[in-house]
Amino acid sequence: KIAYCGICGSDIHAWHGKMDHRIKPPQPVGHECSGEIVELGPGVQGFSVGQRVVVCPLDPCNACPACKAEHKHICQKLKFMGLDTPGALQQSWTVPAHTLHKLPDNVPLDVAALIEPLAVACHDVRLGEVKKGEYVVVIGGGPIGVLVAMVARAEGARVLLAEVNPARLKFAAEMGFDTIDPNTADVAAHVDNVTGSAGADVVFEVSGSQPGISLMTKMPRTRGRVV
């Protein structure tokens, strides 16, 4: 039984028709969800009715070269639940048991709906090998960008968030982040000034835009990391 479901950027793309090659209408989308188990299929073990859970919306084939190399999250025949198969924007959702994760008792269901996008941010920061005291630049202040900034800050990094949307800049500033607008300031020059011309230790490109990608290449220090 679905309790809460977030709206991902991919859901917006689907609404605008950009996922039509993957979606078979009529089909609900959505994957950033939390809920409660109300029924178990035959052979399901390790779960019980009444448990509160979240879903990792990846259904790999377990047979392709990527899966055999333990890269199941990027399976070559991956079914992304909510796009390739029906999703969570409905009252009840039947999912493979291997996609479920039990919730701790102290995590409310509305907050739990953020776990899937937060997992993306945790994965990004882990890939970036962010360490305490490092200087991190996040390009893009949407939900994933802000979550990346939050996780990097939790690791002890100093974080600068670059974003062009005034509302998102204001939100990030209210959360205590240093912010900068690439439309009105030279971000690379600012980073050089702050770091004594060393450059950023890690740069996260989260905007998905060509200007963001171009900016990304201008800021890392020697042997810096880009995610």
PLY file of the C-alpha trace (Angstrom):
ply
format ascii 1.0
element vertex 227
property float x
property float y
property float z
element edge 226
property int vertex1
property int vertex2
end_header
0.00 0.00 0.00
1.57 3.27 -1.15
1.81 5.96 1.52
3.80 8.68 -0.27
5.30 9.05 -3.74
7.65 11.78 -4.93
7.73 13.16 -8.45
11.07 12.56 -10.16
12.46 14.50 -13.10
11.95 11.35 -15.18
8.23 11.46 -14.32
8.09 15.00 -15.69
9.85 13.81 -18.86
7.27 11.03 -19.12
4.42 13.53 -18.75
5.85 15.52 -21.66
6.07 12.41 -23.84
9.84 11.97 -23.83
9.59 8.43 -22.45
6.95 7.16 -24.88
9.34 4.55 -26.28
9.49 2.93 -22.82
5.99 3.40 -21.40
2.98 1.34 -22.44
-0.22 3.30 -21.58
-2.35 3.09 -19.60
0.41 2.85 -17.02
1.13 4.65 -13.74
4.64 6.05 -13.35
6.49 6.96 -10.14
9.21 5.27 -8.09
10.20 7.51 -5.15
7.84 5.90 -2.68
7.22 4.57 0.79
4.50 2.23 1.96
3.35 -0.76 3.97
3.25 -4.44 3.03
-0.36 -5.64 2.89
0.05 -8.93 1.01
2.86 -11.40 0.26
3.22 -13.54 -2.82
4.10 -17.25 -2.66
7.65 -18.01 -1.57
8.45 -14.52 -0.27
10.73 -14.70 2.75
12.14 -12.11 5.14
9.12 -9.82 5.06
5.76 -9.76 6.80
2.42 -8.00 6.45
2.44 -4.65 8.23
6.12 -3.86 7.68
6.94 -0.35 6.46
9.21 -0.38 3.42
10.74 1.59 0.56
11.48 0.31 -2.94
14.70 0.31 -4.94
13.04 0.51 -8.38
15.60 -1.55 -10.32
14.69 -4.97 -11.70
17.80 -6.53 -13.32
17.84 -9.63 -15.55
20.58 -11.40 -13.48
21.96 -12.97 -16.67
23.71 -10.31 -18.80
27.47 -9.56 -18.60
26.83 -6.53 -16.36
24.81 -8.58 -13.88
27.40 -11.37 -13.87
30.01 -8.72 -13.03
27.83 -7.67 -10.03
26.83 -4.43 -11.78
23.13 -5.21 -11.50
22.18 -1.55 -11.01
23.29 -0.93 -14.60
22.05 -4.23 -16.03
22.14 -4.22 -19.85
18.47 -5.29 -19.87
17.44 -3.34 -16.79
13.76 -2.69 -16.18
13.35 0.59 -14.34
10.13 0.21 -12.40
7.80 3.15 -12.99
8.98 3.58 -16.58
9.55 0.17 -18.16
6.92 -1.39 -15.87
4.00 0.09 -13.89
5.00 2.44 -11.07
4.10 3.72 -7.63
1.61 6.51 -8.38
-1.31 4.26 -7.48
-2.94 3.04 -4.28
-1.21 -0.34 -4.27
1.85 -1.61 -6.08
3.06 -5.18 -6.64
6.88 -5.33 -6.70
9.59 -8.02 -6.64
10.60 -8.79 -3.05
14.28 -8.15 -3.85
13.51 -4.45 -4.39
12.22 -3.90 -0.83
14.09 -2.34 2.08
12.65 -2.29 5.60
12.34 1.09 7.30
13.67 1.82 10.79
10.88 2.61 13.25
12.05 6.20 13.70
11.76 7.16 10.00
8.30 8.56 9.10
6.75 7.50 5.82
6.73 11.00 4.29
10.47 11.39 4.89
11.04 7.81 3.69
9.79 8.75 0.22
13.04 10.75 -0.13
15.24 7.70 0.43
15.47 6.72 -3.26
16.73 10.13 -4.46
18.89 10.42 -1.33
20.47 7.08 -2.27
21.46 8.65 -5.60
23.22 11.46 -3.73
24.97 9.04 -1.36
26.15 6.99 -4.35
27.46 10.13 -6.07
29.37 11.35 -3.01
30.83 7.88 -2.49
32.00 7.82 -6.12
33.52 11.28 -5.61
35.46 10.01 -2.58
34.59 13.21 -0.72
36.68 13.72 2.42
36.44 16.04 5.40
37.81 19.52 4.67
37.66 19.20 0.88
36.18 21.93 -1.31
33.21 20.68 -3.33
31.27 22.41 -6.11
27.79 21.19 -7.04
26.50 22.43 -10.41
22.70 22.32 -10.35
20.46 23.10 -7.39
17.46 20.91 -8.09
16.40 18.18 -5.65
19.30 15.84 -6.51
21.84 18.67 -6.49
20.71 19.85 -3.06
20.78 16.28 -1.75
24.33 15.84 -3.11
25.32 19.08 -1.39
23.76 17.89 1.88
25.54 14.52 1.79
28.87 16.15 0.89
28.46 18.59 3.78
27.64 15.69 6.10
31.00 14.18 5.07
32.68 17.38 6.27
33.24 19.10 2.92
32.94 22.82 2.21
30.25 23.12 -0.47
29.51 25.73 -3.13
26.25 25.26 -5.05
25.92 26.81 -8.53
22.40 27.35 -9.85
20.62 29.75 -12.24
17.08 29.52 -10.80
16.56 32.31 -8.21
14.06 30.30 -6.15
16.43 27.34 -5.93
19.35 29.63 -5.06
17.29 31.15 -2.24
16.29 27.71 -0.94
19.89 26.49 -0.93
21.08 29.66 0.81
18.41 29.21 3.48
19.83 25.72 4.07
23.18 27.32 4.81
25.03 26.65 1.57
27.33 29.08 -0.21
25.64 29.75 -3.55
26.54 31.36 -6.86
24.65 32.17 -10.06
26.65 31.32 -13.22
24.58 33.88 -15.14
25.90 36.75 -13.03
29.28 35.53 -11.74
32.38 33.74 -13.00
32.13 30.51 -11.04
35.59 29.20 -11.99
37.21 32.50 -10.97
35.33 32.42 -7.69
36.56 28.89 -6.97
40.15 29.90 -7.79
39.84 32.87 -5.44
38.44 30.80 -2.57
40.96 27.96 -2.97
44.07 30.09 -3.62
44.10 29.01 -7.28
44.15 25.33 -6.30
40.71 24.51 -7.68
37.93 22.31 -6.36
38.68 18.88 -4.94
35.43 17.45 -6.32
32.93 18.81 -8.86
29.45 17.31 -9.21
27.62 18.10 -12.47
23.94 17.67 -11.62
22.31 20.12 -14.05
22.46 17.90 -17.14
23.01 21.06 -19.20
25.71 21.85 -21.74
26.76 25.05 -19.90
27.03 22.99 -16.70
29.17 20.37 -18.42
31.43 23.04 -19.90
31.79 24.71 -16.49
32.52 21.35 -14.88
35.83 21.02 -16.74
37.17 24.41 -15.60
37.19 23.93 -11.82
38.88 20.71 -10.62
42.30 20.96 -9.01
45.21 18.83 -10.15
44.08 15.22 -9.70
40.64 16.50 -8.76
37.52 14.41 -9.27
34.46 14.98 -11.44
31.17 13.14 -10.95
0 1
1 2
2 3
3 4
4 5
5 6
6 7
7 8
8 9
9 10
10 11
11 12
12 13
13 14
14 15
15 16
16 17
17 18
18 19
19 20
20 21
21 22
22 23
23 24
24 25
25 26
26 27
27 28
28 29
29 30
30 31
31 32
32 33
33 34
34 35
35 36
36 37
37 38
38 39
39 40
40 41
41 42
42 43
43 44
44 45
45 46
46 47
47 48
48 49
49 50
50 51
51 52
52 53
53 54
54 55
55 56
56 57
57 58
58 59
59 60
60 61
61 62
62 63
63 64
64 65
65 66
66 67
67 68
68 69
69 70
70 71
71 72
72 73
73 74
74 75
75 76
76 77
77 78
78 79
79 80
80 81
81 82
82 83
83 84
84 85
85 86
86 87
87 88
88 89
89 90
90 91
91 92
92 93
93 94
94 95
95 96
96 97
97 98
98 99
99 100
100 101
101 102
102 103
103 104
104 105
105 106
106 107
107 108
108 109
109 110
110 111
111 112
112 113
113 114
114 115
115 116
116 117
117 118
118 119
119 120
120 121
121 122
122 123
123 124
124 125
125 126
126 127
127 128
128 129
129 130
130 131
131 132
132 133
133 134
134 135
135 136
136 137
137 138
138 139
139 140
140 141
141 142
142 143
143 144
144 145
145 146
146 147
147 148
148 149
149 150
150 151
151 152
152 153
153 154
154 155
155 156
156 157
157 158
158 159
159 160
160 161
161 162
162 163
163 164
164 165
165 166
166 167
167 168
168 169
169 170
170 171
171 172
172 173
173 174
174 175
175 176
176 177
177 178
178 179
179 180
180 181
181 182
182 183
183 184
184 185
185 186
186 187
187 188
188 189
189 190
190 191
191 192
192 193
193 194
194 195
195 196
196 197
197 198
198 199
199 200
200 201
201 202
202 203
203 204
204 205
205 206
206 207
207 208
208 209
209 210
210 211
211 212
212 213
213 214
214 215
215 216
216 217
217 218
218 219
219 220
220 221
221 222
222 223
223 224
224 225
225 226
